């Protein structure tokens, strides 16, 4: 059974940085596209970033372009989300998810993913 575990969340001041990790077990990371989503209190889960099976194609939400980067290390079965210049509106629970067969153009959709992690809290203080 594939499991995803996020780590690296925490409390940071505005302008600070965090690196989230998403470790996959029970499967081979290279067979999955990975997405990061976030959910703030009272809001729907929203797309943050995605990376293709090989890592050659990455997509970022407009709200995080220029500040966040997504990368993967298939040898370590881990995907990273580097978050720089954080702002209070980035405060949310961040989830990683794995998609086995979803088309690249649909990786921004929650419904495209087969497995989800439990989430890690990111809080940005003003």
SULRAWO-V103167 format. One record per residue. N is the residue number from 0. PSI is psi in radians with two decimals (999 if undefined). Layout:
N/PSI  N/PSI
This chain:
0/2.21  1/2.34  2/2.51  3/2.35  4/2.09  5/2.62  6/2.92  7/-0.07  8/3.00  9/-2.90  10/2.27  11/2.66  12/2.79  13/2.32  14/-0.14  15/-3.09  16/2.66  17/2.66  18/2.04  19/2.53  20/2.58  21/1.90  22/2.25  23/2.34  24/2.79  25/0.21  26/-3.11  27/2.07  28/-0.61  29/-0.18  30/0.05  31/2.46  32/2.55  33/2.41  34/2.67  35/2.35  36/2.87  37/2.69  38/2.04  39/2.75  40/2.26  41/0.08  42/2.83  43/2.77  44/2.32  45/2.64  46/2.42  47/-0.92  48/2.74  49/2.76  50/2.41  51/3.05  52/-0.74  53/-0.20  54/0.00  55/-0.28  56/2.06  57/2.57  58/2.39  59/2.49  60/2.61  61/-0.60  62/-0.27  63/-0.03  64/2.39  65/-0.19  66/-0.64  67/2.60  68/2.58  69/2.45  70/2.91  71/2.61  72/1.66  73/-0.51  74/-0.50  75/0.03  76/0.69  77/2.45  78/2.51  79/2.59  80/1.85  81/2.15  82/2.02  83/2.82  84/0.89  85/2.57  86/2.78  87/-0.55  88/-0.12  89/-0.11  90/2.18  91/2.98  92/2.25  93/2.30  94/2.46  95/2.71  96/2.67  97/2.34  98/2.26  99/-0.75  100/0.15  101/2.44  102/2.58  103/-0.61  104/-0.20  105/0.20  106/-0.11  107/-0.11  108/2.33  109/-0.69  110/-0.18  111/-0.18  112/2.51  113/-0.52  114/2.55  115/2.58  116/3.14  117/-0.22  118/2.68  119/2.39  120/2.32  121/2.15  122/2.18  123/2.07  124/2.56  125/999
